[in-house]
Amino acid sequence: MNTNKNQEDEKMAKIINSIEFNDTIKEGVVVVDFFATWCGPCKMLAPVFEELNEELEDVNFVKVDIDQSMDLAQKFRIVSVPTMKIFKDGQEVDTLMGFMPKEAIKSKVEAHL
């Protein structure tokens, strides 16, 4: 019996690094939130991002801290945060910049399902 139930109940978006990135985006629809800990709009987006992570079960939501993974920030030309990139089967299919309302993000993501 699994006594570690809390982790399953709350599916939090995982913060990934450069090493995990390619494996993470290679299959299905993945939304990557490029963020920084010092960024105000990123903090506003965080709860919205977590809600979508819970609602859209067929989508993998992950986060990349641009200060910890500068190589990824450079590779994907992240010039402002938050920037969300949507990947489908390893290919970048959409970019969303700045804070956006939940429904706007959801419709963009669902368009790629």
C-alpha positions as CSV (number, residue, x, y, z in Angstrom):
1,M,0.0,0.0,0.0
2,N,1.3,3.5,-0.9
3,T,1.4,5.8,2.1
4,N,2.9,8.6,0.1
5,K,-0.6,9.7,-1.2
6,N,-0.1,13.5,-1.1
7,Q,2.3,13.5,-4.1
8,E,-0.3,11.8,-6.3
9,D,-3.2,14.0,-5.2
10,E,-1.4,17.2,-6.2
11,K,0.2,17.0,-9.5
12,M,2.7,19.9,-9.5
13,A,4.5,21.2,-12.6
14,K,8.1,19.9,-12.3
15,I,11.0,22.2,-12.7
16,I,13.4,20.6,-15.2
17,N,16.9,21.3,-16.2
18,S,18.9,21.1,-19.5
19,I,19.7,17.4,-18.9
20,E,16.0,16.4,-18.6
21,F,14.7,18.8,-21.3
22,N,14.9,16.7,-24.5
23,D,13.5,13.6,-22.9
24,T,10.6,15.6,-21.4
25,I,9.5,17.2,-24.6
26,K,10.0,14.2,-26.9
27,E,6.5,12.7,-26.7
28,G,3.0,14.3,-26.6
29,V,2.1,17.9,-25.9
30,V,4.3,19.6,-23.4
31,V,4.0,23.2,-22.2
32,V,7.3,24.7,-20.9
33,D,7.1,27.8,-18.7
34,F,10.4,29.7,-18.9
35,F,10.4,31.7,-15.7
36,A,12.6,33.5,-13.2
37,T,12.2,33.5,-9.4
38,W,12.5,37.4,-9.3
39,C,9.8,37.9,-12.0
40,G,6.5,39.4,-10.8
41,P,4.3,38.2,-13.8
42,C,5.9,34.7,-13.4
43,K,4.6,34.6,-9.9
44,M,1.1,35.6,-11.1
45,L,1.2,32.9,-13.8
46,A,2.4,30.1,-11.4
47,P,-1.1,29.3,-9.9
48,V,-2.7,29.5,-13.3
49,F,-0.1,27.1,-14.7
50,E,-0.7,24.7,-11.8
51,E,-4.5,24.8,-12.4
52,L,-4.0,23.9,-16.1
53,N,-1.6,21.2,-15.1
54,E,-4.4,19.6,-13.0
55,E,-7.1,20.1,-15.6
56,L,-5.4,19.0,-18.8
57,E,-4.4,15.5,-18.1
58,D,-3.1,14.7,-21.6
59,V,-0.6,17.6,-21.4
60,N,2.7,17.7,-19.5
61,F,3.3,21.0,-17.8
62,V,7.0,21.7,-16.8
63,K,9.0,24.8,-15.8
64,V,12.5,26.0,-16.7
65,D,14.2,28.5,-14.4
66,I,16.1,30.7,-16.9
67,D,18.7,31.6,-14.3
68,Q,19.5,27.9,-13.6
69,S,19.3,26.8,-17.3
70,M,20.7,29.7,-19.2
71,D,21.6,27.4,-22.1
72,L,17.9,26.6,-22.7
73,A,17.0,30.2,-22.4
74,Q,19.5,31.1,-25.1
75,K,18.6,28.1,-27.3
76,F,14.9,29.2,-27.4
77,R,15.7,32.9,-27.5
78,I,13.9,33.7,-24.3
79,V,14.1,37.5,-24.1
80,S,11.3,38.1,-21.5
81,V,9.7,36.0,-18.9
82,P,7.3,34.5,-18.5
83,T,7.4,32.8,-21.9
84,M,5.6,29.5,-22.5
85,K,6.5,27.3,-25.3
86,I,4.3,24.5,-26.5
87,F,6.0,21.4,-27.9
88,K,4.3,18.5,-29.7
89,D,6.3,15.3,-30.1
90,G,9.6,17.2,-29.7
91,Q,8.8,20.1,-32.1
92,E,8.1,23.6,-31.0
93,V,4.5,24.5,-32.2
94,D,3.6,27.7,-30.3
95,T,5.0,30.5,-28.1
96,L,3.0,32.5,-25.6
97,M,4.7,35.6,-24.0
98,G,3.8,37.4,-20.8
99,F,1.0,36.7,-18.4
100,M,-2.1,35.4,-20.0
101,P,-5.6,34.5,-18.6
102,K,-6.1,30.8,-18.0
103,E,-8.7,30.3,-20.7
104,A,-6.5,31.9,-23.3
105,I,-3.6,29.6,-22.5
106,K,-6.0,26.6,-22.3
107,S,-7.4,27.2,-25.8
108,K,-3.9,27.6,-27.3
109,V,-2.8,24.3,-25.7
110,E,-5.9,22.4,-26.6
111,A,-5.5,23.5,-30.3
112,H,-2.4,21.1,-30.4
113,L,-4.1,18.1,-28.8
